[in-house]
Amino acid sequence: MKIALLGYGKMGQVIERIALERGHEIVLKKDEFNTYDGLSNADVAIDFSVPTAAVSNISSCFHANVPVISGTTGWLEHYDEMLALCAAKNGAFISSSNFSLGVNIFFELNEYLAKIMSKFDSYTVEMEEIHHTQKLDAPSGTAISLAKGVIENSSYTNWTLENPEPNQIHIETKRIGTVPGTHTVTYNSSVDAIEIKHTAHNREGFALGAVIAAEWIVGKQGVFTMKDVLDLDKIQ
C-alpha cells in the first residue's frame, strides 16, 4: 500500500516507521516546506498535521480521490464542510480525536459507565487530561470525545473549562513535560469515587491505530469511525 503522510512531525515519523514495518511504501512526506506532489500516487493519506493545515490537507485528498485518515484536532468548525466535500467527491474519510486502539476501547467503556451512572444523582462527573507542553489545543480532542460520550448517555448537556454549572462536565487540562496523553473520568459522591483512566506510554499506539485505519479504508467510500474499523458496534 502506498501512503501519503500529511504532516511530518514527531507523530508522522512514528507513523512512517510503523507503516514501513508493516510493508507499506511512503510516497509523500508533506510538511510546511513542500507541496502535494506525489499525493495522487497514494492509495491512502494519513493527516497528522496542525489545525491550520488540516482542512487544506483533507480537501486536497478528496480532490485527488485519495482516502484520508485524519488525526489532527482543533479544526472541527470545518467538519461539516469536509463531510459535504467527501460526499461530493465520493471520497472516504475517517477523522478521530484519537486512533489508539486502547483509547477507542476506553471510549466504549466511558459510554457504558455513563449509562449506568446516569441513574445515580448522588454522583457528579469530572475529567482531567494531561499532555506534553507542545500540544496546541486544550482540552484535547480525546477529552472532548469523552465528554460527548457522557453527554449522549446522561442528563449532562455541555462541558466547560471553568467552574461548572450542574449540567456541565468540568474538564481540567494540564500541560506537563513530554506526557503523551493521560485521560481520567471520575464520578464523585460524598462517600466514594469511581474512576476510569487511560494512560498512553508513548506515541506508538496512536500511530499503529492510524495505520490500521488506513489499511481498512482502502477501497471504501463514505465517512467512517474507529468503531467501524474495530467492529466495536458488534460488541454487546
Secondary structure, DSSP 8 states (H G I E B T S, - for coil): -EEEEE--SHHHHHHHHHHHHTT-EEEEEE-TTS--TTGGG-SEEEE---HHHHHHHHHHHHHTT--EEE---S-GGGHHHHHHHHHHTT-EEEE-S---HHHHHHHHHHHHHHHHHTT-TT-EEEEEEEE-TT--SSS-HHHHHHHHHHHTTSS--EEESSS--TTEEEEEEEE-TT---EEEEEEE-SS-EEEEEEE--SSHHHHHHHHHHHHHHTT--EEE-HHHHHTGGG--
